[in-house]
Amino acid sequence: MKNNKGILQKTAHYSGYVSFIASIACIIFLYFKVDDLGWESPISASILASSFFFASMGVVLIVIGTSNIPSFKANDSAD
């Protein structure tokens, strides 16, 4: 059985890493802006929610990218 990853599965895998980078960027941005905005600001809450979303999406996309999805092509040859 071959273990070939399709283009969409490879794209999902790399997009997962990009999502983790976006999550870290949101946390760094909030770290520098929390003194100006405060923790009770809706902007701070939305940045924290964005960070959680990107991290969760990264986990899901990396799992999709590394999973062993079978091919659904119909083969005419008999084994």
C-alpha positions as CSV (number, residue, x, y, z in Angstrom):
1,M,0.0,0.0,0.0
2,K,1.4,3.3,-1.0
3,N,1.5,6.2,1.3
4,N,1.2,9.1,-1.1
5,K,-0.2,12.3,0.2
6,G,-2.4,14.4,-2.2
7,I,-1.9,18.0,-2.9
8,L,-4.8,19.0,-0.6
9,Q,-3.4,17.0,2.2
10,K,0.0,18.5,1.9
11,T,-1.6,22.0,1.7
12,A,-3.6,21.3,4.9
13,H,-0.4,20.2,6.7
14,Y,1.5,23.3,5.8
15,S,-1.5,25.5,6.5
16,G,-1.6,24.1,10.0
17,Y,1.9,25.4,10.6
18,V,1.0,28.8,9.2
19,S,-2.0,28.8,11.6
20,F,0.3,28.1,14.6
21,I,2.5,31.0,13.5
22,A,-0.6,33.3,13.2
23,S,-1.6,32.2,16.8
24,I,1.9,33.1,18.1
25,A,1.7,36.4,16.2
26,C,-1.6,37.2,17.9
27,I,-0.2,36.5,21.4
28,I,2.9,38.6,20.7
29,F,0.7,41.5,19.4
30,L,-1.5,41.3,22.5
31,Y,1.6,41.2,24.7
32,F,2.7,44.6,23.3
33,K,-0.7,46.2,23.3
34,V,-2.2,45.0,26.6
35,D,-0.9,48.0,28.5
36,D,-2.6,50.4,26.1
37,L,-5.9,48.4,25.7
38,G,-6.3,46.7,29.1
39,W,-7.6,43.2,29.7
40,E,-11.2,44.3,29.8
41,S,-11.1,45.7,26.2
42,P,-13.1,43.9,23.5
43,I,-10.1,44.2,21.3
44,S,-8.0,42.1,23.8
45,A,-10.8,39.6,24.0
46,S,-11.0,39.3,20.2
47,I,-7.2,38.9,19.9
48,L,-7.3,36.1,22.5
49,A,-10.2,34.4,20.6
50,S,-8.2,34.7,17.4
51,S,-5.2,33.1,19.0
52,F,-7.3,30.2,20.3
53,F,-9.0,29.8,16.9
54,F,-5.7,29.7,15.0
55,A,-4.1,27.2,17.4
56,S,-7.2,24.9,17.2
57,M,-7.3,25.2,13.5
58,G,-3.6,24.4,13.4
59,V,-4.1,21.2,15.3
60,V,-6.9,20.0,13.1
61,L,-5.1,20.8,9.9
62,I,-1.9,19.1,11.0
63,V,-3.8,16.0,12.0
64,I,-5.5,16.0,8.6
65,G,-2.2,16.4,6.9
66,T,-0.5,13.6,8.7
67,S,-3.3,11.1,8.6
68,N,-3.2,8.1,6.4
69,I,-6.2,8.7,4.1
70,P,-6.9,5.9,1.7
71,S,-7.3,6.4,-2.1
72,F,-10.9,6.2,-3.3
73,K,-10.1,5.5,-6.9
74,A,-11.7,2.5,-8.4
75,N,-9.1,0.0,-9.6
76,D,-10.0,-2.3,-12.5
77,S,-7.2,-4.8,-11.8
78,A,-8.0,-7.8,-9.7
79,D,-5.5,-8.7,-6.9
